[in-house]
Amino acid sequence: MTHAAQVDTSAVPANETQEKSPALISRPMIGVGFLVVVLSYMVNAMDRQVFPPLLPNIRAEYGFSLEQGGLLATNFTLGMALAGLPAGYLLDRFRRKTVLLVSMVIYSLGTMATPLATGFADMTVYRVVSGFGEGMQSAAIFAAIGAFFAHRRGLAFGVIGMGYSIGVFIAPLIGVQLVSMHGTWHSPFYLFGAAGLLIAAAAVFLVKTGLTERSAEKVVSTRTYEYMSASAYNRNTIALAVHSVLSGVAIYGFLGLYPTFLITSLHYTSGQAALAMSLLGFGGMTAVFGGWLGDRFNQRNLLILSMLAVSAISVCIYETHADVGMQCVFAFLMGAFGLGFIYPNTNSAIQRAVRPAQIGRASGLFVTSYYGPAAFSGLLFAALVDSFGWDRAGLLQVTVLPLVGALALTFVRPSKFNNAVR
């Protein structure tokens, strides 16, 4: 990272290329801008993860079934999936900062609208709108940061993932506390939505285009990529997309209904369930370490081991019926491997599987493949619970699917990554 970096104008429409002079960005502004980006992703996580621990309250107020509640807990990812490929297209052609700012406003307004719902239909719309903004933001953040920190992409994604995990950690605790103070589940949604708008306003001034518009091709110097497929949709990206689908369905099905499982099956209090969810977020803070490992070792093998770990931890969660202390340990480990290792390394690997000019499309592909099927993971899990009970449902969705995802990863060839040693 140099003291001053020039903005790449290839990310903006052609008619703007000659009109705008390249901007310079200093080291302090790189740090400030990166911090704001991480904070924005933390609020993104808070908006997503405040819903599951409050789901019992929401179901009680509206009379939703378990299937309806499970769908609402995860259907925001449908919006993320719908945003993924269009956002990837826009990011390769327009300013990433613009996409980032617009996305933050969309998901914040969607979050604030959720308590205004009168029933299942309009709450579904608000959740999907929120997810659409979150998907746009995810694609914009990872395309921008992936280009700027091309040589340390995994580590940079790990830091962003740690910000996400902090949001997962504090959202249930703050949400349950606000419900206790105000006697309504509405207030956390208003608070987190307002926080997103505030950070979006700060990003206008503090996130410079020198950070967001960097060209990955310039960062990686004069390397050539003839050994890689010319298409963004090649053997590696397809295998990683299949892995993303399976890991997204397993992990988000787990996240969406884990508090409900603890409360209804193990008879935890809402405070104990919120604590377990927070420990899951705390485990996700290992993303910095997970991303660091992904930059230094075989990323495919690291992902395979992480998927096998998720499968084993799932058996412990759903089969042992452990007490609060052990459940918190299992939740921490699930967060460490599911959020701290799998998420940042899948995201960075799919960008490494394409030529540098195509990282916007790779980022969009990841968002769509990871979050699209995950939109229905809560509904699927709830249906499995109704048919087979919590233990068997956990075995089918959170134990077996990661094993299949690990199998898909065996088709990945790291020697065809854009960071491969030639």
C-alpha positions in Angstrom: 0.0 0.0 0.0 1.6 3.3 -1.1 1.4 6.7 0.4 -0.9 7.9 -2.4 -2.9 5.9 -4.8 -4.5 7.0 -8.1 -8.0 6.3 -8.9 -8.7 4.0 -11.8 -11.1 5.6 -14.3 -12.0 2.4 -16.0 -14.7 1.8 -13.4 -16.7 4.8 -14.6 -18.6 5.4 -17.8 -16.5 6.3 -20.7 -17.9 9.8 -21.0 -16.7 10.6 -17.5 -13.1 9.3 -18.0 -11.8 12.5 -19.6 -13.8 14.8 -17.4 -12.5 13.7 -14.0 -8.9 14.0 -12.9 -7.3 11.1 -11.0 -7.7 11.6 -7.2 -5.0 11.0 -4.6 -5.6 9.4 -1.3 -3.3 9.4 1.7 -2.6 6.6 4.1 -4.7 8.2 6.9 -7.7 8.5 4.6 -7.2 4.9 3.4 -7.5 3.9 7.1 -10.5 6.2 7.8 -12.3 5.1 4.7 -11.7 1.4 5.4 -12.9 1.8 8.9 -16.2 3.4 7.7 -16.6 0.6 5.2 -16.2 -2.0 8.1 -18.6 -0.1 10.3 -21.2 0.0 7.5 -20.9 -3.8 7.1 -21.2 -4.2 10.9 -24.6 -2.3 10.7 -25.5 -4.5 7.8 -25.0 -7.5 10.0 -27.0 -5.9 12.9 -29.9 -5.3 10.5 -29.8 -9.0 9.4 -29.3 -10.7 12.7 -31.6 -8.7 15.0 -34.5 -10.6 13.5 -33.9 -14.2 14.6 -33.7 -13.6 18.3 -36.8 -11.5 18.2 -38.7 -14.0 16.0 -40.6 -15.5 18.9 -42.0 -12.1 19.8 -42.8 -11.3 16.2 -44.6 -14.7 15.8 -46.6 -14.1 18.9 -47.7 -10.6 17.7 -48.7 -11.6 14.2 -49.6 -15.3 14.8 -47.1 -16.5 12.2 -46.5 -20.3 11.9 -43.0 -21.7 12.3 -42.7 -22.0 8.5 -43.7 -18.4 8.0 -41.3 -17.3 10.7 -38.5 -19.4 9.3 -39.0 -17.8 5.8 -39.0 -14.3 7.2 -35.8 -15.0 9.2 -33.9 -15.8 6.0 -35.9 -14.4 3.0 -33.9 -11.1 3.1 -31.2 -13.2 1.3 -33.6 -13.4 -1.7 -33.2 -9.6 -2.0 -29.4 -10.1 -1.7 -29.4 -12.7 -4.5 -31.6 -10.5 -6.8 -29.1 -7.7 -6.3 -25.9 -9.8 -6.8 -25.6 -10.1 -10.6 -27.0 -6.7 -11.5 -24.7 -5.1 -8.9 -21.8 -7.0 -10.4 -22.6 -5.7 -13.8 -22.9 -2.1 -12.5 -19.7 -2.3 -10.5 -17.7 -3.2 -13.6 -19.1 -0.1 -15.3 -19.9 2.6 -12.7 -18.4 4.1 -9.6 -18.4 1.6 -6.7 -18.8 4.4 -4.2 -22.2 5.4 -5.7 -23.4 1.8 -5.6 -22.2 1.5 -2.0 -24.0 4.7 -0.8 -27.3 3.9 -2.6 -27.3 0.4 -1.1 -26.8 1.6 2.4 -29.8 3.9 2.1 -32.0 1.1 0.7 -31.3 -1.5 3.4 -31.6 1.0 6.2 -35.0 2.2 5.0 -36.1 -1.5 4.6 -35.0 -2.2 8.1 -36.9 0.8 9.5 -40.0 -0.2 7.6 -40.2 -3.8 9.1 -42.1 -2.8 12.3 -44.6 -1.0 10.1 -45.8 -4.3 8.6 -49.4 -5.2 9.0 -49.0 -8.9 8.1 -46.8 -11.5 6.4 -47.0 -10.2 2.9 -45.7 -6.6 3.5 -43.2 -7.8 6.1 -41.8 -10.1 3.4 -41.5 -7.2 1.0 -39.7 -5.0 3.6 -37.3 -7.9 4.4 -36.5 -8.5 0.7 -36.0 -4.8 0.1 -33.6 -4.6 3.0 -31.8 -7.7 1.6 -31.6 -6.1 -1.9 -29.7 -3.1 -0.4 -27.5 -5.5 1.6 -26.6 -7.5 -1.5 -25.7 -4.4 -3.4 -23.5 -3.2 -0.5 -21.8 -6.6 -0.2 -20.9 -6.7 -3.9 -19.7 -3.1 -3.8 -17.6 -3.5 -0.7 -15.9 -6.7 -1.7 -15.3 -5.5 -5.3 -13.7 -2.3 -4.1 -11.7 -3.7 -1.2 -10.7 -6.8 -3.3 -9.3 -4.5 -6.0 -7.5 -2.1 -3.6 -5.9 -4.9 -1.4 -5.4 -7.4 -4.2 -2.2 -8.9 -2.6 -3.9 -9.2 0.8 -7.4 -9.8 -0.3 -8.1 -12.6 2.2 -6.9 -10.6 5.1 -8.8 -7.5 4.1 -12.0 -9.6 3.7 -11.2 -11.1 7.1 -11.2 -7.7 8.7 -14.5 -6.8 7.0 -15.8 -10.2 8.2 -14.8 -9.4 11.7 -16.8 -6.2 11.5 -19.8 -8.3 10.4 -19.2 -10.7 13.3 -19.2 -7.8 15.8 -22.6 -6.8 14.4 -23.8 -10.4 14.8 -22.4 -10.4 18.4 -24.0 -7.2 19.6 -27.3 -7.2 17.7 -29.0 -9.9 19.7 -27.9 -8.4 23.0 -28.9 -4.9 22.1 -32.1 -6.1 20.5 -33.3 -8.1 23.5 -32.3 -5.3 25.9 -34.3 -2.7 23.9 -37.3 -5.0 23.9 -37.0 -5.4 27.6 -36.7 -1.6 28.1 -39.4 -0.5 25.7 -41.8 -3.5 25.8 -41.8 -3.8 22.0 -39.7 -5.5 19.4 -40.0 -2.4 17.1 -37.3 -0.2 18.6 -34.2 -2.2 17.5 -35.2 -1.9 13.9 -35.6 1.8 14.1 -32.3 2.2 15.9 -30.3 0.0 13.5 -31.9 1.6 10.4 -31.1 5.1 11.6 -27.5 4.0 12.3 -27.2 2.8 8.7 -28.4 6.2 7.4 -25.9 8.0 9.7 -23.0 5.9 8.5 -24.1 6.4 4.8 -24.0 10.2 5.4 -20.5 9.9 6.9 -19.3 7.7 4.0 -20.1 10.5 1.5 -17.3 12.5 3.0 -14.9 9.9 4.5 -14.8 7.1 1.9 -12.7 8.5 -0.9 -12.9 7.3 -4.5 -9.2 6.6 -4.4 -10.1 3.7 -2.1 -13.2 2.4 -3.9 -12.3 2.8 -7.6 -8.8 1.2 -7.6 -8.1 -1.1 -10.6 -7.1 -4.6 -9.6 -5.1 -4.9 -12.9 -2.9 -2.0 -11.8 -2.4 -3.4 -8.4 -1.1 -6.7 -9.6 1.4 -5.1 -11.8 2.3 -6.5 -15.3 1.3 -10.1 -14.8 -0.5 -11.8 -17.7 -3.4 -14.2 -17.3 -3.4 -16.3 -20.4 -3.4 -19.4 -18.3 -6.8 -18.5 -16.9 -10.1 -18.9 -18.6 -11.3 -15.7 -20.4 -14.8 -16.2 -19.0 -15.8 -15.1 -15.6 -17.9 -18.3 -15.4 -15.3 -21.0 -15.6 -14.7 -24.4 -13.9 -13.4 -22.8 -10.7 -16.1 -20.2 -10.3 -18.8 -22.7 -11.0 -17.5 -25.2 -8.4 -17.1 -22.3 -5.9 -20.7 -21.2 -6.7 -22.0 -24.7 -6.0 -20.1 -24.7 -2.7 -21.6 -21.2 -2.0 -25.1 -22.4 -2.6 -24.7 -25.4 -0.2 -22.9 -23.5 2.5 -25.4 -20.6 2.4 -28.4 -22.9 2.8 -26.7 -24.8 5.7 -25.4 -21.7 7.5 -28.3 -19.4 7.1 -30.8 -22.1 7.9 -28.9 -22.6 11.1 -28.7 -18.9 11.8 -32.3 -18.2 11.1 -33.8 -20.8 13.5 -31.0 -21.4 16.0 -32.6 -19.1 18.7 -36.0 -20.7 18.1 -34.4 -24.2 18.5 -32.8 -23.1 21.8 -36.1 -21.6 23.2 -38.6 -24.2 22.0 -36.6 -27.4 22.1 -34.0 -26.8 24.8 -36.3 -24.4 26.8 -33.7 -21.6 27.1 -34.8 -18.1 28.0 -34.7 -15.4 25.4 -31.6 -13.9 27.2 -29.8 -17.3 27.1 -30.6 -17.7 23.4 -29.4 -14.2 22.7 -26.1 -15.0 24.5 -25.6 -18.1 22.4 -26.3 -16.1 19.2 -23.8 -13.5 20.4 -21.1 -16.1 21.0 -21.7 -17.2 17.4 -20.9 -13.7 16.3 -17.9 -13.7 18.6 -16.6 -16.8 16.9 -17.0 -15.0 13.5 -14.4 -12.5 14.7 -11.8 -15.1 13.8 -12.4 -14.0 10.2 -9.1 -12.0 10.4 -7.2 -15.2 11.1 -9.2 -17.2 8.6 -8.6 -14.6 5.9 -4.9 -14.5 6.8 -4.6 -18.3 6.4 -6.4 -18.1 3.1 -3.7 -15.7 1.8 -0.9 -18.1 2.8 -2.1 -21.6 2.3 -4.1 -23.6 -0.2 -7.5 -21.9 0.0 -9.4 -24.9 -1.4 -8.1 -27.2 1.3 -8.8 -24.7 4.0 -12.4 -24.4 2.8 -12.8 -28.2 2.7 -11.6 -28.5 6.3 -13.9 -25.7 7.4 -17.0 -27.4 5.8 -16.1 -30.6 7.5 -15.8 -28.8 10.8 -19.3 -27.2 10.4 -20.7 -30.6 9.7 -19.2 -32.0 12.9 -20.2 -29.1 15.1 -23.8 -29.4 13.8 -23.9 -33.0 15.1 -22.8 -31.7 18.5 -25.5 -28.9 18.6 -28.5 -31.0 17.6 -27.6 -34.4 18.9 -26.1 -33.8 22.4 -28.7 -31.4 23.8 -25.9 -29.7 25.8 -26.4 -27.2 28.6 -26.0 -23.5 28.1 -22.3 -23.4 28.6 -21.5 -26.1 26.0 -24.1 -24.7 23.5 -22.2 -21.4 23.7 -19.0 -23.2 22.9 -20.6 -24.9 20.0 -22.1 -21.6 18.8 -18.6 -20.0 19.0 -17.1 -22.8 16.9 -19.9 -22.6 14.4 -19.3 -18.9 14.0 -15.6 -19.4 13.7 -15.8 -21.9 10.9 -19.0 -20.7 9.2 -18.5 -17.0 9.4 -14.8 -16.6 10.1 -13.3 -19.1 7.7 -15.9 -20.1 5.1 -17.4 -16.7 4.2 -14.2 -14.6 3.6 -12.3 -17.4 1.9 -15.1 -18.3 -0.4 -15.6 -14.7 -1.3 -11.9 -14.1 -2.0 -11.4 -17.4 -3.8 -14.2 -16.6 -6.3 -12.5 -13.3 -7.1 -9.1 -15.1 -7.5 -10.8 -17.5 -9.9 -11.3 -14.8 -12.5 -9.1 -12.3 -14.3 -8.7 -9.0 -12.3 -10.9 -7.0 -14.7 -13.8 -9.4 -13.8 -13.9 -9.1 -10.1 -17.1 -7.1 -10.1 -18.9 -10.0 -11.8 -17.2 -12.5 -9.5 -18.4 -10.5 -6.5 -21.9 -10.5 -7.9 -21.8 -14.2 -8.6 -20.8 -14.9 -5.0 -23.6 -12.8 -3.6 -26.2 -14.4 -5.8 -25.0 -18.0 -5.3 -24.5 -17.7 -1.5 -27.6 -15.7 -0.6 -30.1 -16.8 -3.3 -31.0 -20.3 -2.2 -30.3 -19.2 1.4 -33.5 -17.1 1.1 -35.5 -20.3 1.5 -33.2 -22.1 3.9 -35.3 -21.1 7.0 -38.5 -22.3 5.3 -36.7 -25.6 4.4 -35.4 -26.0 7.9 -38.8 -25.3 9.4 -40.5 -27.8 7.1 -37.9 -30.4 8.0 -38.4 -29.7 11.7 -42.2 -30.2 11.3 -41.6 -33.5 9.5 -38.7 -35.0 11.4 -38.0 -33.0 14.5 -35.1 -30.7 15.4 -32.5 -33.4 15.6 -33.1 -35.0 12.2 -33.6 -31.6 10.5 -30.3 -30.4 11.8 -28.6 -33.6 10.6 -30.1 -33.2 7.1 -29.6 -29.5 6.5 -26.6 -28.5 8.7 -24.6 -31.7 8.7 -25.1 -33.3 5.3 -25.1 -30.2 3.0 -21.6 -29.1 4.1 -20.3 -32.5 3.3 -21.7 -32.1 -0.3 -20.2 -28.6 -0.4 -16.8 -30.1 0.5 -17.2 -32.5 -2.4 -17.8 -29.7 -4.8 -14.6 -28.0 -3.7 -12.5 -30.9 -4.9 -13.2 -29.7 -8.4 -11.5 -26.3 -7.7 -8.0 -25.9 -9.2 -6.0 -23.2 -7.2 -3.3 -23.4 -9.9 -5.7 -21.4 -12.1 -6.2 -18.6 -9.6 -5.0 -15.1 -10.5 -2.6 -15.2 -7.5 -1.1 -18.6 -8.4 2.7 -18.7 -8.5 3.8 -19.1 -12.1 
